[in-house]
Amino acid sequence: MRYRPEHKVEIHQKIVKDASRRVRTEGITGAAVSAVMRDAGLTHGGFYKHFGSKEELLMESLSEAFQEIADRLAQVGEQSKPETAWKAIVKTYLSLEYCDHVEYGCPLPALAPEMARVDKAMKPRIFEELKKYRSRMLPFMPGRRTADKERAFFSIFSTMVGAIEIARMLPEPVMREKVLASARELLLRSF
């Protein structure tokens, strides 16, 4: 059976998207190649037709995760007035819905401790993804100068990542919402 020329690219992208969600849900070490390939409806043996190594798939998955959340948050920012775009981003990021769906969320609260422990060869690649994420969010941050926007980005996103991590540990939605609301209120009053 002959496939369209785009077929391999489409299958590759499906594997990456599925792996991106699985990695955010199960962690870097929890996402087995066999499970990722099974999710895509393929055999484990077909993996090497698309990727040179598990690390290559992991990096593409992380890149996809950062791109997905950056696109979503940028869309929220673009639909807001320029002076309140960062507030809309904070409200979206620190929502219970976002908190409860790790598979669609930012990879930082899901994977930060694991990303800090990856192989030295992968760290520069992860750092590049973080820089792209920051660059995408910077135009929406409060402040007049680039340095002010960068400080705001690090303060806002560090607070949001920590709040999501803590909230996800709590068993009750009411408790999770309390943590998220506290962080939202703090950030919205701070800039």
SULTAUR-V669187 format. One record per residue. N is the residue number from 1. RES is the residue in three letters. SS is DSSP state (helix for helix, strand for strand, loop for the rest). PSI is psi in radians with two decimals (NA if undefined). OMEGA is omega in radians with two decimals (NA if undefined). Layout:
[[N:RES:SS:PSI:OMEGA] [N:RES:SS:PSI:OMEGA]]
This chain:
[[1:MET:loop:2.25:-3.13] [2:ARG:loop:2.39:3.10] [3:TYR:loop:2.69:3.02] [4:ARG:loop:2.67:3.14] [5:PRO:loop:-0.55:-3.11] [6:GLU:loop:-0.19:-3.02] [7:HIS:helix:-0.83:-3.10] [8:LYS:helix:-0.70:3.12] [9:VAL:helix:-0.75:3.13] [10:GLU:helix:-0.77:3.13] [11:ILE:helix:-0.75:3.11] [12:HIS:helix:-0.82:-3.13] [13:GLN:helix:-0.66:3.10] [14:LYS:helix:-0.75:3.11] [15:ILE:helix:-0.80:-3.11] [16:VAL:helix:-0.79:3.13] [17:LYS:helix:-0.81:3.13] [18:ASP:helix:-0.76:3.13] [19:ALA:helix:-0.66:3.13] [20:SER:helix:-0.77:3.12] [21:ARG:helix:-0.72:-3.14] [22:ARG:helix:-0.73:3.13] [23:VAL:helix:-0.76:3.13] [24:ARG:helix:-0.54:-3.12] [25:THR:helix:-0.76:-3.00] [26:GLU:helix:-0.16:-3.13] [27:GLY:loop:2.91:-3.09] [28:ILE:loop:-0.77:-3.11] [29:THR:loop:-0.27:-3.11] [30:GLY:loop:-0.34:-3.09] [31:ALA:loop:1.62:-3.12] [32:ALA:loop:2.52:3.13] [33:VAL:helix:-0.74:-3.11] [34:SER:helix:-0.70:3.13] [35:ALA:helix:-0.72:3.12] [36:VAL:helix:-0.80:-3.13] [37:MET:helix:-0.67:3.09] [38:ARG:helix:-0.73:3.10] [39:ASP:helix:-0.61:-3.13] [40:ALA:loop:-0.02:3.14] [41:GLY:loop:0.45:-3.11] [42:LEU:loop:2.92:3.11] [43:THR:loop:2.78:3.10] [44:HIS:helix:-0.64:-3.13] [45:GLY:helix:-0.46:-3.14] [46:GLY:helix:-0.15:-3.09] [47:PHE:helix:-0.81:-3.03] [48:TYR:helix:-0.08:2.98] [49:LYS:helix:-0.33:-3.07] [50:HIS:loop:-0.49:-3.03] [51:PHE:loop:2.54:3.10] [52:GLY:loop:-0.44:-3.10] [53:SER:loop:2.95:3.06] [54:LYS:helix:-0.60:3.12] [55:GLU:helix:-0.66:3.10] [56:GLU:helix:-0.80:3.08] [57:LEU:helix:-0.75:-3.14] [58:LEU:helix:-0.81:-3.13] [59:MET:helix:-0.71:3.09] [60:GLU:helix:-0.64:3.12] [61:SER:helix:-0.75:3.10] [62:LEU:helix:-0.73:3.10] [63:SER:helix:-0.77:3.10] [64:GLU:helix:-0.76:-3.12] [65:ALA:helix:-0.81:3.11] [66:PHE:helix:-0.71:3.14] [67:GLN:helix:-0.74:-3.12] [68:GLU:helix:-0.83:-3.12] [69:ILE:helix:-0.65:3.10] [70:ALA:helix:-0.73:3.10] [71:ASP:helix:-0.79:-3.12] [72:ARG:helix:-0.80:-3.12] [73:LEU:helix:-0.65:3.09] [74:ALA:helix:-0.69:3.10] [75:GLN:helix:-0.74:3.09] [76:VAL:helix:-0.80:3.13] [77:GLY:helix:-0.73:-3.12] [78:GLU:helix:-0.46:3.14] [79:GLN:loop:0.01:-3.13] [80:SER:loop:2.90:3.01] [81:LYS:loop:2.52:-3.08] [82:PRO:helix:-0.68:-3.09] [83:GLU:helix:-0.27:3.13] [84:THR:helix:0.14:-3.10] [85:ALA:helix:-0.77:-3.11] [86:TRP:helix:-0.59:3.12] [87:LYS:helix:-0.70:3.10] [88:ALA:helix:-0.66:3.10] [89:ILE:helix:-0.77:3.12] [90:VAL:helix:-0.81:-3.12] [91:LYS:helix:-0.66:3.12] [92:THR:helix:-0.85:-3.09] [93:TYR:helix:-0.73:-3.08] [94:LEU:loop:0.68:3.08] [95:SER:loop:2.67:3.12] [96:LEU:helix:-0.67:3.13] [97:GLU:helix:-0.81:3.12] [98:TYR:helix:-0.77:-3.13] [99:CYS:helix:-0.71:-3.05] [100:ASP:helix:-0.13:-3.12] [101:HIS:loop:1.29:-3.09] [102:VAL:helix:-0.57:-3.07] [103:GLU:helix:-0.34:3.12] [104:TYR:helix:0.03:-3.02] [105:GLY:loop:-3.04:3.12] [106:CYS:loop:2.38:3.13] [107:PRO:helix:-0.30:-3.10] [108:LEU:helix:-0.94:3.13] [109:PRO:helix:-0.45:-3.13] [110:ALA:helix:-0.58:-2.91] [111:LEU:helix:0.00:-3.03] [112:ALA:helix:-0.87:-3.13] [113:PRO:helix:-0.66:3.12] [114:GLU:helix:-0.70:3.13] [115:MET:helix:-0.53:3.11] [116:ALA:helix:-0.36:-3.08] [117:ARG:loop:0.13:-3.11] [118:VAL:loop:2.91:3.10] [119:ASP:loop:2.50:-3.11] [120:LYS:helix:-0.59:-3.11] [121:ALA:helix:-0.48:-3.12] [122:MET:helix:-0.42:-3.06] [123:LYS:helix:-0.81:3.12] [124:PRO:helix:-0.60:3.13] [125:ARG:helix:-0.69:3.09] [126:ILE:helix:-0.71:3.11] [127:PHE:helix:-0.68:3.10] [128:GLU:helix:-0.68:3.10] [129:GLU:helix:-0.70:3.10] [130:LEU:helix:-0.70:3.13] [131:LYS:helix:-0.70:3.11] [132:LYS:helix:-0.72:3.13] [133:TYR:helix:-0.85:3.12] [134:ARG:helix:-0.80:-3.13] [135:SER:helix:-0.65:3.14] [136:ARG:helix:-0.60:-3.10] [137:MET:helix:-0.42:-3.04] [138:LEU:helix:-0.75:-3.12] [139:PRO:loop:-0.38:-3.10] [140:PHE:loop:-0.18:-3.06] [141:MET:loop:2.64:3.10] [142:PRO:loop:2.63:3.12] [143:GLY:loop:2.70:-3.13] [144:ARG:loop:-0.77:-3.09] [145:ARG:loop:2.77:3.11] [146:THR:helix:-0.72:-3.14] [147:ALA:helix:-0.67:3.10] [148:ASP:helix:-0.74:3.13] [149:LYS:helix:-0.68:3.11] [150:GLU:helix:-0.77:3.10] [151:ARG:helix:-0.77:3.12] [152:ALA:helix:-0.76:3.13] [153:PHE:helix:-0.90:-3.09] [154:PHE:helix:-0.69:3.11] [155:SER:helix:-0.83:-3.09] [156:ILE:helix:-0.88:-3.06] [157:PHE:helix:-0.60:3.07] [158:SER:helix:-0.75:3.12] [159:THR:helix:-0.78:-3.11] [160:MET:helix:-0.76:3.13] [161:VAL:helix:-0.82:3.13] [162:GLY:helix:-0.72:3.14] [163:ALA:helix:-0.74:3.12] [164:ILE:helix:-0.76:3.14] [165:GLU:helix:-0.81:-3.14] [166:ILE:helix:-0.81:-3.12] [167:ALA:helix:-0.69:-3.12] [168:ARG:helix:-0.34:3.11] [169:MET:helix:-0.32:-3.03] [170:LEU:loop:2.46:-3.02] [171:PRO:loop:-0.50:-3.03] [172:GLU:loop:2.40:3.10] [173:PRO:helix:-0.61:-3.14] [174:VAL:helix:-0.72:3.12] [175:MET:helix:-0.73:3.12] [176:ARG:helix:-0.78:-3.13] [177:GLU:helix:-0.61:3.12] [178:LYS:helix:-0.77:3.10] [179:VAL:helix:-0.81:-3.12] [180:LEU:helix:-0.74:3.13] [181:ALA:helix:-0.70:3.11] [182:SER:helix:-0.79:3.13] [183:ALA:helix:-0.73:3.11] [184:ARG:helix:-0.87:-3.12] [185:GLU:helix:-0.76:3.13] [186:LEU:helix:-0.87:-3.10] [187:LEU:helix:-0.76:-3.08] [188:LEU:helix:-0.42:3.09] [189:ARG:helix:-0.28:-2.95] [190:SER:helix:-0.30:-3.05] [191:PHE:loop:NA:NA]]
